[in-house]
Amino acid sequence: MNTVDNSKHSTVKSSDSSTDQLFTVSGPPCLIALEDGKHFRGHAFGASGTVVGELVFNTSLIGYQEILTDPSYAGQIVTLTYPEIGNYGANDEDLESSNGKIFARGLIIRHLSRKYSSWRGTESLPEFMAKQNIIGVTGVDTRAITRHIRDKGAMRCAISTEILNPDELVQKALNSPVMVGADFTEEVTASAPYKIGKGKHHIAVLDYGIKKNILRQLALKDTTLTVFPAGATAKDILATKPHAVFLSNGPGDPAACKEIISELKTLIDARLPIFGICLGHQLLALAFGASTYKMKFGHRGGNQPVQDLQTSKIEITSQNHGFAVDTETLPDFLELTHINLNDQTAEGFKHKTLPVFAVQYHPEACPGPHDSNYLFDRFIDLIESYGKVSI
C-alpha cells in the first residue's frame, strides 16, 4: 500500500531563472529494504512516507520522466543505473501516461542534480514527484543494487522515511504482494473508449497501459484510432468495424489476464490484422496456446540488442518487461521472428497464415533509439494488403 505524503520533500531554492534552480540533495533519511534482508540507506526527495513494490533496474541514460510515467511500471520501484539524474528537470510534454500520472511506485538514483538546465524544463524532478506523492531516494550505491538484482533477481522491496529499522522494513517487503499472478491492467487502462484522428485506416487499440508516443506514432499513419479499455469485449470492439487491432504495452503478469486472453481468441477468429507489443505480445502468445514465464531480472532500458531473423538486421531497442514468451511452447503455426542477442529470449513472432505479428519491445522508443519504427509501417502495409481500408 502507498502511504506517502509530501510534507518533507527536498526544498527548492528559486532564483531569477527557472533553469538555475538549486535543490538540497540531503532530504530526510530513507531506508531501502529488500525481501532477502539486503538494505541500503539514502536520503529522500519528492515525497516522504512508506511504499512497497518490485525492485527493478533500468539502464537508460535519459528519459527519467518517461520512465516514471510509463504505465508498464505499475507496481514497481525503479533503480536507474545512470548516476546523474534530474539535470534537465521535468515538463508537461514528456509524460507517457495518458493522464500524466506517475505509475512507478518509487525511484532510486545515485545522485540528484543540484540544478536543472533545459529550455524545455518547467520544474525540478523533486517538484514533479512531490506533486504526485512519489518517493525518490538519492545518495545510494545504485551499482550495488543493480549487481544484487542481476545476481539474485528482481524482488519485493520497501522504501521508507518512517520505518528506519531494517528488520521491520524487510518484513514490510515480505508482506507485500508478489508480481507473479498480478494483473494491473484495470489500474492503468482508459476508463471509456475514445477516438483519435480521422484517417483511412480504422484501428481498434486495446489499452493495457498504452504510452502516449505509441498513439502518436500510429496517428502519423493516416489512421482513425478507437482506443478501448483493457476489459472491452471482442463483440464491442468488432461492432466498430475496425480494419485492424493493436494490442498495447502494459504491466504485470500476462498469465493473470484470463478474461483478456479469452476475448483475444475471439478477435483472432475475426481474422483481422493484429499487431501486439510488450504485454500485447505476451497476451497474443498466450491466446495462441504458448506459455510465458517470469524472467530473473527482465529487460529495461534503451539499449537492448535484437535481431530480426527475417532480415538478419540488428536493432537497438527500448524495452520494459519482466515476463517473456517461452519459445519452446510456441505452436508450429507461429514463427519466431526476433530474438534478444544478450540472452536469446523471444522478441517477436508472426502467424504463418493469419495477418498477425507481435514484438516484445517498444518500437515507439520513448525514450530510446528509433531503429524499430519500421514496425508501424509494416503494420500499415499489412492492413493495406489484407483488404479494403477506406471508411
C-alpha positions in Angstrom: 0.0 0.0 0.0 1.2 3.5 -0.8 1.2 5.7 2.3 3.2 8.6 1.1 2.9 12.3 1.7 4.9 15.3 0.5 5.3 17.1 3.8 9.1 16.5 3.9 10.2 16.7 0.3 13.6 18.3 -0.5 13.5 22.1 -0.5 14.0 24.1 -3.7 15.7 27.5 -3.8 14.3 29.6 -6.6 16.4 32.1 -8.5 15.6 34.6 -11.2 15.7 31.8 -13.8 13.8 28.5 -13.7 16.9 27.0 -15.4 19.1 27.8 -12.4 17.2 26.3 -9.5 19.2 24.7 -6.7 18.0 21.8 -4.6 19.1 20.4 -1.3 20.2 16.8 -2.0 20.1 15.8 1.6 16.5 15.2 2.4 15.2 13.1 5.3 16.9 9.8 5.9 15.4 7.0 3.8 15.8 3.2 4.1 15.6 0.7 1.3 14.9 -2.9 2.3 14.7 -6.0 0.1 12.9 -9.1 0.8 16.1 -11.1 1.2 17.3 -8.9 4.0 19.6 -6.6 2.0 19.2 -3.0 2.8 20.6 0.4 1.7 20.4 3.9 3.2 20.0 7.2 1.4 18.0 10.5 1.5 14.5 11.1 0.3 13.4 13.6 -2.3 10.0 14.2 -3.8 7.6 12.8 -1.2 8.1 11.1 2.2 6.4 8.0 3.7 6.5 4.3 3.0 5.9 2.4 -0.2 6.3 -1.2 -1.4 6.8 -2.7 -4.9 9.0 -4.9 -7.0 12.5 -3.5 -7.3 13.9 -3.4 -10.8 16.6 -1.5 -12.7 16.6 0.5 -15.9 19.8 1.1 -17.9 18.6 4.2 -20.0 20.9 7.2 -19.9 18.0 9.7 -20.3 14.2 9.7 -20.1 13.6 9.5 -16.3 10.3 11.4 -16.8 9.0 9.0 -19.5 10.1 6.0 -17.3 8.2 7.3 -14.3 5.0 7.8 -16.3 5.2 4.6 -18.3 2.2 2.6 -17.1 4.2 -0.6 -17.6 6.0 0.3 -14.3 2.8 0.0 -12.2 3.7 -1.9 -9.0 7.4 -1.4 -9.4 10.2 0.7 -7.8 12.8 1.7 -10.4 16.6 2.0 -9.9 18.3 4.0 -12.6 21.8 2.8 -13.4 22.9 6.2 -14.9 24.3 8.1 -11.9 23.3 11.8 -12.7 19.5 12.3 -12.7 17.4 15.4 -12.7 19.8 17.6 -14.7 17.2 18.7 -17.3 14.2 18.9 -15.0 10.6 18.0 -16.0 7.9 19.3 -18.3 4.4 18.6 -19.4 5.4 17.3 -22.9 7.3 14.2 -21.8 4.5 12.4 -20.0 3.9 8.9 -21.3 0.7 8.1 -19.4 -2.5 9.4 -20.8 -3.4 11.3 -17.6 0.2 12.4 -16.8 0.2 10.1 -13.7 3.4 8.6 -12.4 2.9 4.8 -12.2 6.3 3.8 -10.8 5.9 3.5 -7.0 9.3 4.9 -6.3 12.6 6.0 -7.8 16.2 5.2 -6.6 19.2 7.1 -8.0 22.8 7.7 -7.3 22.9 11.5 -7.4 20.2 14.1 -7.7 21.4 17.0 -9.8 21.7 20.2 -7.8 20.2 22.2 -10.7 18.4 21.6 -13.9 19.1 23.3 -17.2 16.9 22.9 -20.2 14.9 25.3 -22.4 12.0 22.7 -22.1 12.2 22.3 -18.3 9.4 23.9 -16.3 10.0 22.3 -12.8 12.6 20.2 -11.0 12.3 16.4 -10.7 11.7 16.7 -6.9 8.8 19.1 -7.5 7.4 16.8 -10.2 7.5 13.8 -7.9 6.3 15.7 -4.8 3.1 16.8 -6.6 2.2 13.2 -7.2 3.4 11.9 -3.7 6.1 9.7 -5.2 9.2 8.9 -3.1 12.7 9.3 -4.6 15.9 8.1 -2.9 19.3 9.6 -3.7 22.8 9.0 -2.3 22.5 5.3 -2.9 25.1 2.9 -4.5 22.9 2.0 -7.5 25.7 -0.2 -8.9 25.5 -2.4 -5.8 21.7 -2.6 -6.1 21.9 -3.5 -9.8 24.5 -6.1 -9.3 22.4 -7.6 -6.4 19.3 -7.8 -8.6 21.2 -9.3 -11.5 22.6 -11.9 -9.2 19.5 -12.6 -7.0 16.7 -11.5 -9.4 14.1 -8.7 -9.1 12.4 -8.9 -5.7 10.0 -7.2 -3.4 11.2 -4.0 -1.8 10.1 -1.4 0.6 11.4 2.2 0.9 10.5 4.4 3.9 11.3 7.7 5.7 9.2 6.4 8.6 10.5 2.9 9.2 14.3 3.1 9.6 14.7 -0.3 11.3 16.0 -2.7 8.7 14.3 -5.8 10.2 11.0 -4.1 10.4 11.2 -2.8 6.8 12.3 -6.1 5.4 9.2 -7.6 7.0 7.1 -4.9 5.3 8.6 -6.0 1.9 7.9 -9.7 2.7 4.3 -8.9 3.5 3.8 -7.2 0.1 2.2 -8.9 -3.0 4.4 -10.8 -5.4 4.4 -9.9 -9.1 3.6 -13.4 -10.4 -0.2 -13.5 -10.7 -0.6 -9.7 -10.5 -3.0 -8.1 -13.1 -2.5 -4.3 -13.1 -4.4 -3.6 -16.4 -7.5 -2.2 -14.7 -5.3 0.3 -12.8 -3.7 1.7 -15.9 -6.2 1.4 -18.7 -8.6 4.1 -20.0 -12.0 4.4 -18.3 -14.0 4.5 -21.5 -13.4 4.3 -25.3 -12.2 7.4 -27.2 -11.1 8.3 -30.7 -8.0 9.9 -32.1 -7.7 11.1 -35.7 -9.8 10.8 -38.9 -7.6 8.8 -41.2 -8.5 6.0 -43.6 -7.1 3.1 -41.5 -9.5 2.3 -38.7 -7.5 0.6 -35.9 -9.0 -0.7 -32.7 -6.4 -0.1 -30.0 -6.5 -2.2 -26.8 -5.2 -0.1 -23.9 -3.4 -2.3 -21.4 -1.4 0.7 -20.2 -0.5 2.3 -23.5 2.1 5.0 -23.8 1.3 8.3 -25.5 4.1 8.0 -28.1 2.7 4.8 -29.4 -0.6 6.6 -30.1 1.4 9.4 -31.7 3.2 7.0 -34.0 0.0 5.3 -35.0 -1.7 8.6 -35.6 1.0 9.6 -38.1 0.0 6.8 -40.4 -3.3 8.2 -41.7 -5.4 6.4 -39.1 -8.6 6.6 -37.1 -7.8 5.1 -33.7 -10.6 3.9 -31.4 -8.9 3.2 -28.0 -10.7 0.6 -25.9 -10.3 -0.1 -22.2 -8.5 -3.4 -21.3 -11.8 -5.0 -20.3 -13.6 -4.3 -23.6 -15.2 -7.4 -25.2 -14.4 -8.6 -28.6 -18.1 -8.1 -29.5 -17.9 -4.4 -28.7 -14.6 -4.0 -30.5 -15.8 -5.7 -33.7 -19.0 -3.7 -33.6 -17.0 -0.6 -34.6 -15.9 -2.4 -37.8 -12.1 -1.9 -37.4 -9.7 -2.8 -40.2 -7.1 -4.0 -37.7 -6.4 -4.4 -34.0 -3.4 -3.1 -32.0 -2.5 -4.6 -28.6 -0.5 -2.2 -26.3 2.2 -2.5 -23.7 1.2 -2.8 -20.0 2.3 -4.0 -16.6 2.1 -7.2 -14.6 1.9 -10.9 -15.2 0.3 -11.7 -18.6 -0.9 -15.1 -17.5 -3.1 -13.4 -14.9 -5.2 -11.6 -17.6 -7.6 -14.6 -18.1 -10.6 -12.6 -19.4 -8.4 -10.5 -21.8 -6.9 -13.7 -23.3 -10.4 -15.2 -23.8 -11.5 -12.1 -25.7 -8.3 -12.1 -27.8 -9.2 -15.6 -29.0 -12.4 -14.2 -30.5 -10.6 -11.3 -32.1 -8.1 -13.7 -33.7 -11.0 -15.7 -35.1 -12.2 -12.5 -36.8 -9.1 -12.8 -39.0 -8.2 -9.1 -38.8 -4.6 -7.8 -39.0 -3.3 -7.7 -35.4 -0.1 -6.1 -34.1 0.9 -6.6 -30.4 3.8 -5.1 -28.4 5.2 -5.8 -25.0 2.3 -7.1 -22.8 0.2 -7.3 -26.0 2.9 -9.6 -27.5 2.7 -11.9 -24.4 -1.1 -11.9 -24.3 -1.3 -12.8 -28.0 1.1 -15.7 -27.5 -1.0 -17.0 -24.6 -4.1 -16.7 -26.7 -2.4 -18.9 -29.3 -1.6 -21.5 -26.7 2.0 -20.6 -25.8 3.3 -20.1 -22.3 5.0 -17.2 -20.5 7.4 -17.1 -17.6 8.9 -14.6 -15.1 12.4 -13.5 -16.1 15.2 -13.3 -13.4 15.5 -9.5 -13.8 13.9 -8.6 -17.1 14.8 -6.2 -19.8 14.5 -2.5 -19.0 16.4 0.2 -20.9 17.0 1.7 -24.3 20.0 -0.4 -25.3 18.7 -4.0 -25.8 20.1 -5.6 -29.0 17.5 -7.5 -31.0 18.0 -9.4 -34.3 15.2 -9.5 -36.9 15.5 -13.1 -38.1 13.7 -12.2 -41.3 16.2 -9.6 -42.4 19.2 -10.5 -40.2 19.4 -6.9 -39.2 20.2 -5.9 -35.6 18.2 -3.2 -33.8 19.0 -1.4 -30.6 15.6 -1.4 -28.8 13.7 0.2 -25.9 12.3 -2.4 -23.5 10.5 -2.7 -20.3 9.3 -6.1 -19.3 9.8 -8.8 -16.6 8.0 -11.6 -18.3 8.7 -13.4 -21.6 7.2 -15.8 -24.0 8.7 -19.3 -23.7 10.0 -20.1 -27.2 9.8 -23.9 -26.6 6.0 -23.6 -26.3 5.3 -21.7 -29.5 2.9 -23.7 -31.6 4.0 -24.8 -35.1 1.8 -22.2 -36.8 3.8 -19.4 -35.1 7.2 -18.4 -36.4 9.8 -16.8 -34.2 10.9 -13.5 -35.9 13.1 -11.6 -33.4 15.5 -12.7 -30.6 17.4 -10.9 -27.9 21.1 -11.1 -28.6 22.0 -10.9 -24.9 20.0 -14.0 -23.7 18.3 -15.4 -26.9 14.8 -14.8 -25.4 11.8 -14.3 -27.7 11.4 -10.8 -29.0 8.8 -11.3 -31.7 6.7 -13.8 -33.7 4.3 -13.9 -36.5 1.5 -16.2 -37.6 2.3 -18.3 -40.6 -1.1 -17.9 -42.3 -3.0 -15.1 -40.4 -2.1 -11.4 -40.6 -0.8 -11.4 -37.1 2.6 -10.4 -35.6 4.0 -9.1 -32.4 7.2 -7.9 -30.7 8.3 -7.8 -27.1 9.9 -4.3 -27.2 8.7 -0.8 -27.6 9.1 0.3 -31.3 7.9 3.9 -30.5 11.1 4.3 -28.4 10.2 6.9 -25.9 12.8 7.1 -24.5 15.2 5.2 -26.7 16.5 4.7 -30.3 14.3 4.7 -33.3 15.6 1.6 -35.0 12.3 -0.2 -34.8 9.9 2.5 -36.2 9.6 0.4 -39.4 7.2 -1.9 -37.5 4.5 0.7 -37.6 4.9 0.8 -41.4 4.9 -3.0 -41.6 1.5 -2.9 -39.7 0.0 -0.4 -42.2 1.3 -2.4 -45.1 -0.3 -5.5 -43.7 -3.6 -3.6 -43.3 -3.5 -2.3 -46.9 -2.5 -5.7 -48.4 -5.2 -7.5 -46.5 -8.3 -5.7 -47.8 -10.3 -2.5 -48.2 -9.3 0.3 -45.8 -11.5 3.2 -46.7 -14.1 4.3 -44.2 
